[in-house]
């Protein structure tokens, strides 16, 4: 294995936003009279918004109209935009700064909309070589398209990429794209992350990644 570049998921890896996303989802569904537990949303992290709504209704075996899907989607987006207060994950920030100083290429792949991603990027002390948002792809995670698109922006093969994820759909996306995937336990327990090649706690993140690069 020869890792040459690192790709980061954003929500739950770079920024503490997942509890805000889950809160927004629960609010939007509650407005329509539905209630779902937090785990249902955490397990669908990375899935495009409308697809998340359809998948939850499908798993509940409850029919849903296109009108309701759109209303839930808009309610969720608006609630998140108005109420989310996020912080950066310090362990990831430290790793990003280290890789940036070492001039190791870094990319960002997220299902979030470009408007929000740009807000986050402006507050980071590093610059990514490539950024793929939910607005840049036709198929979101678990499709490999987001990571394949990020890889295509730099001159490294899939096996030369390390992807850092925190959710099952993101792990599936990264593995289908051919990358080595490290999962960090920021939002979900190890039992939900077992398809990753390596699973670490946030405190182990930087040390583990350094160990994957020869000579660092």
C-alpha positions as CSV (number, residue, x, y, z in Angstrom):
1,X,0.0,0.0,0.0
2,X,1.4,3.4,-1.0
3,X,-0.8,6.3,0.1
4,X,-0.2,9.6,-1.7
5,X,-3.3,11.7,-1.0
6,X,-6.0,12.0,1.7
7,X,-9.7,12.7,1.2
8,X,-11.9,13.9,4.1
9,X,-15.6,13.6,4.5
10,X,-16.9,16.8,6.1
11,X,-19.9,16.4,8.4
12,X,-18.8,14.4,11.4
13,X,-15.2,14.3,10.3
14,X,-14.1,17.9,9.9
15,X,-17.0,19.6,11.6
16,X,-19.4,18.7,14.5
17,X,-22.6,19.1,12.5
18,X,-24.3,15.7,12.6
19,X,-26.3,16.3,15.7
20,X,-27.6,19.5,14.1
21,X,-28.5,17.6,10.9
22,X,-30.3,14.9,13.0
23,X,-32.2,17.6,15.0
24,X,-33.3,19.3,11.7
25,X,-34.4,16.0,10.2
26,X,-36.5,15.1,13.3
27,X,-38.0,18.5,13.3
28,X,-39.0,18.3,9.6
29,X,-40.5,14.9,10.0
30,X,-42.4,15.9,13.1
31,X,-44.0,18.8,11.2
32,X,-45.7,16.1,9.1
33,X,-46.6,14.0,12.2
34,X,-43.8,11.4,11.9
35,X,-41.2,10.6,14.5
36,X,-37.9,8.7,14.0
37,X,-35.1,7.9,16.3
38,X,-31.7,9.6,15.9
39,X,-29.9,6.4,14.6
40,X,-32.1,6.2,11.5
41,X,-30.6,9.5,10.4
42,X,-27.0,8.8,11.5
43,X,-27.0,5.6,9.5
44,X,-28.1,7.5,6.4
45,X,-25.5,10.2,6.7
46,X,-24.1,11.2,3.3
47,X,-27.2,10.2,1.4
48,X,-28.8,13.1,-0.6
49,X,-31.7,14.8,1.2
50,X,-34.6,13.7,-0.9
51,X,-33.3,10.2,-1.1
52,X,-33.0,10.1,2.7
53,X,-36.7,11.0,3.0
54,X,-37.8,8.4,0.5
55,X,-35.6,5.7,2.1
56,X,-37.0,6.3,5.6
57,X,-40.6,6.1,4.3
58,X,-39.7,2.9,2.3
59,X,-38.1,1.3,5.4
60,X,-41.2,2.2,7.4
61,X,-43.4,0.9,4.6
62,X,-45.4,4.1,4.6
63,X,-46.4,5.7,1.3
64,X,-45.3,9.3,0.7
65,X,-46.2,11.9,-1.9
66,X,-43.8,14.0,-3.9
67,X,-45.3,17.1,-2.3
68,X,-44.6,15.8,1.2
69,X,-41.0,14.8,0.2
70,X,-40.4,18.3,-1.0
71,X,-42.0,19.9,2.1
72,X,-39.9,17.8,4.5
73,X,-36.7,18.5,2.5
74,X,-37.3,22.3,2.6
75,X,-38.2,22.3,6.3
76,X,-35.1,20.4,7.1
77,X,-32.8,22.7,5.1
78,X,-34.3,25.8,6.5
79,X,-34.2,24.5,10.1
80,X,-30.5,23.5,9.8
81,X,-29.6,26.8,8.2
82,X,-31.3,28.8,10.9
83,X,-30.2,26.8,13.9
84,X,-26.9,25.0,13.3
85,X,-24.0,26.2,15.3
86,X,-21.0,24.0,14.5
87,X,-17.4,23.6,15.8
88,X,-14.4,22.0,14.2
89,X,-13.2,18.6,15.3
90,X,-9.9,19.4,16.8
91,X,-8.2,16.1,16.1
92,X,-9.1,16.4,12.4
93,X,-8.0,20.0,12.3
94,X,-4.6,19.1,13.7
95,X,-4.2,16.3,11.1
96,X,-5.2,18.7,8.3
97,X,-2.6,21.3,9.3
98,X,0.0,18.6,9.5
99,X,-0.7,17.2,6.0
100,X,-0.9,20.7,4.6
101,X,2.5,21.6,6.0
102,X,3.9,18.3,4.6
103,X,2.4,19.3,1.2
104,X,0.4,16.0,1.0
105,X,-2.6,16.6,-1.3
106,X,-5.9,16.8,0.6
107,X,-9.4,16.7,-0.8
108,X,-12.9,17.2,0.7
109,X,-15.9,15.1,-0.3
110,X,-19.3,15.9,1.2
111,X,-23.0,15.5,0.6
112,X,-23.6,19.0,1.9
113,X,-24.6,21.8,-0.4
114,X,-21.9,24.1,-1.8
115,X,-23.2,27.2,0.0
116,X,-22.6,25.6,3.5
117,X,-19.3,24.0,2.4
118,X,-18.0,27.4,1.3
119,X,-18.8,28.8,4.7
120,X,-16.8,26.0,6.4
121,X,-13.9,26.3,4.0
122,X,-13.5,30.0,4.7
123,X,-12.9,29.3,8.4
124,X,-10.3,26.5,7.9
125,X,-6.5,27.3,8.1
126,X,-5.8,25.0,5.1
127,X,-6.7,24.9,1.4
128,X,-8.0,21.7,-0.2
129,X,-6.6,20.6,-3.6
130,X,-10.1,19.4,-4.6
131,X,-13.6,19.9,-3.2
132,X,-16.7,17.9,-4.2
133,X,-20.0,18.9,-2.7
134,X,-23.5,17.4,-3.0
135,X,-24.2,19.9,-5.8
136,X,-21.4,18.5,-7.9
137,X,-22.7,14.9,-8.3
138,X,-25.7,13.1,-9.7
139,X,-25.4,10.2,-7.3
140,X,-24.6,10.8,-3.7
141,X,-23.1,8.3,-1.2
142,X,-23.2,5.3,-1.1
143,X,-22.5,5.6,-4.9
144,X,-18.7,5.8,-5.5
145,X,-19.3,8.8,-7.8
146,X,-18.3,11.5,-5.2
147,X,-14.9,9.9,-4.4
148,X,-14.2,8.9,-8.0
149,X,-14.8,12.5,-9.0
150,X,-12.4,13.8,-6.4
151,X,-9.8,11.3,-7.4
152,X,-10.2,12.4,-11.0
153,X,-9.1,15.9,-10.1
154,X,-5.6,14.7,-9.0
155,X,-3.1,12.4,-10.7
156,X,-3.3,9.4,-8.2
157,X,-4.9,6.0,-8.7
158,X,-7.7,4.9,-6.4
159,X,-5.3,2.6,-4.4
160,X,-3.1,5.6,-3.6
161,X,-5.9,7.4,-1.7
162,X,-6.8,7.3,2.0
163,X,-10.4,8.3,2.7
164,X,-11.4,9.3,6.2
165,X,-15.1,8.7,6.9
166,X,-17.4,8.3,9.9
167,X,-20.6,6.7,8.5
168,X,-21.5,3.4,6.7
169,X,-22.7,5.0,3.4
170,X,-19.5,7.0,3.1
171,X,-17.4,4.0,3.8
172,X,-19.2,2.0,1.1
173,X,-18.7,4.9,-1.3
174,X,-15.0,5.1,-0.6
175,X,-14.5,1.3,-0.9
176,X,-16.4,1.1,-4.1
177,X,-14.2,3.9,-5.5
178,X,-11.1,1.7,-4.7
179,X,-9.7,3.7,-1.8
180,X,-8.3,2.6,1.5
181,X,-10.8,3.8,4.1
182,X,-10.2,4.8,7.7
183,X,-13.3,5.3,9.9
184,X,-13.3,7.6,12.9
185,X,-15.7,7.1,15.7
186,X,-17.1,10.6,16.0
187,X,-20.8,9.8,15.6
188,X,-21.3,6.0,15.5
189,X,-19.9,3.0,17.3
190,X,-17.4,0.5,15.8
191,X,-20.1,-2.0,15.0
192,X,-21.6,0.3,12.4
193,X,-18.2,1.0,10.8
194,X,-16.8,-2.5,10.2
195,X,-16.6,-2.2,6.4
196,X,-13.7,0.2,6.8
197,X,-10.2,-1.0,6.6
198,X,-9.2,0.7,9.9
199,X,-11.4,2.1,12.7
200,X,-10.0,4.6,15.2
201,X,-11.1,6.9,17.9
202,X,-10.6,10.7,17.3
203,X,-7.6,10.6,19.6
204,X,-5.9,7.9,17.5
205,X,-6.6,9.6,14.2
206,X,-3.4,11.7,13.6
207,X,-1.0,9.0,14.8
208,X,-2.7,6.3,12.7
209,X,-2.7,8.4,9.5
210,X,1.0,9.4,10.0
211,X,1.8,5.6,10.3
212,X,0.3,5.0,6.8
213,X,2.8,7.3,5.2
214,X,6.3,6.0,4.8
215,X,8.9,8.4,6.3
216,X,6.5,10.8,8.0
